[in-house]
Amino acid sequence: MELHQIQQQLIKKLEKEKAGLIIHTDIWCIPMHTYEITYQPVRKRTMDILMKILLFSCQKSTFERAEQLSEILLVEPLFIEDLLRKMQKNGLLIRENNYYQLTEKGMKQFSLGVFEEELEPVAIELLYSPVHHQIVEGDIEEVLDFDDFPEQIYRYIRNEEGPISAPFMMKAIQNMQATELEEDHQQIKSILSMENTQVNDVPCIEFIIWNTENKELFIRVWNTLFNSWDQQLEQELNEKESSEWLTKMQSKIK
């Protein structure tokens, strides 16, 4: 579907809703940045009793092999080996002078009774809108299918921002995936890499509407990426321009 077709559909929708008289309409674009992000997730959970016993044993005595611990604890050697490897991988234990020893991280987690397990890095793509100053959701590929892209850019576009900070991106991902992370007891430990791979234009359709009954003026903006009305852009335009348009309409009425 072309932009002018969407524009006509929206006009019919607004007329059906009796929103008011459409006195002006326009189409312009906002920039949308695509970021490729790789982040390090960790899973935090209560340390199980066997892990506590192993850490306690390595803290109080010296052990070279898993078999020694297996004989004392009466647990299968392979199970002990697997758990020791996991704790070494996550930085709780190290091998020093051929003996297992607790690291500072290991002592801290042991005292707290919480095991923090590093999971495989996760790679995702996110869309960032400098106009909205936030990560947004939508299918950019669908937007790119439009043939009649306007050349006009949003008139209140700000100067290009510098690179987005890793803490900003980490917080955004945590907010977006809060439910999934919480259900799996996960947290985002760090951003491993972050690259702005492309910038695309997203068309928006603007309507200036005059309510003849209440003598009020308001602005609506349809964001084609959201496939819905964009409240943030509407608010900005209403704050910046509604009084000017209102003055024009009142002078015409007089």
BELGINOR-V428715 format. One record per backbone hydrogen bond with DSSP energy under -0.5 kcal/mol. NH is the residue of the N-H (numbers start at 0). CO is the residue of the C=O. If there is no record, write none. Layout:
{{NH/CO} {NH/CO}}
This chain:
{{5/1} {6/2} {7/3} {8/4} {9/5} {10/6} {11/7} {12/8} {13/9} {14/10} {15/11} {16/12} {17/14} {18/13} {20/209} {21/19} {22/20} {22/207} {23/207} {25/205} {27/203} {28/151} {29/201} {31/199} {32/127} {33/197} {34/32} {34/125} {35/194} {36/34} {36/123} {37/192} {38/121} {39/189} {40/38} {41/186} {42/116} {43/41} {43/184} {44/42} {44/114} {46/112} {51/47} {52/48} {53/49} {54/50} {55/51} {56/52} {57/53} {58/54} {59/55} {60/56} {67/64} {68/64} {69/65} {70/66} {71/67} {72/68} {73/69} {74/69} {79/75} {80/76} {81/77} {82/78} {83/79} {84/80} {85/81} {86/82} {87/83} {88/84} {89/85} {90/87} {91/86} {92/86} {93/100} {95/93} {95/98} {98/95} {99/62} {100/93} {102/91} {105/90} {106/102} {107/103} {108/104} {109/105} {110/106} {111/107} {112/108} {113/108} {114/44} {115/113} {116/42} {116/114} {117/115} {118/40} {121/38} {123/36} {125/34} {126/135} {127/32} {128/133} {129/127} {132/128} {133/128} {135/126} {138/224} {139/137} {141/138} {142/138} {143/139} {144/141} {145/142} {148/146} {153/28} {156/153} {168/164} {169/165} {170/166} {171/167} {172/168} {173/169} {174/170} {175/171} {176/172} {177/174} {180/176} {181/177} {182/178} {183/179} {184/181} {185/180} {186/41} {188/39} {188/186} {189/39} {191/37} {191/189} {192/37} {194/35} {196/33} {196/194} {197/33} {199/31} {201/29} {202/200} {203/27} {204/221} {205/25} {205/203} {206/219} {207/23} {208/206} {208/217} {209/20} {210/208} {210/215} {211/209} {214/210} {215/210} {217/208} {219/206} {221/204} {222/220} {222/227} {223/202} {223/221} {226/222} {227/222} {229/220} {230/228} {233/229} {234/230} {235/231} {236/232} {237/233} {238/234} {239/235} {240/236} {241/236} {241/237} {244/240} {245/241} {246/242} {247/243} {248/244} {249/245} {250/246} {251/247} {252/248} {253/249}}
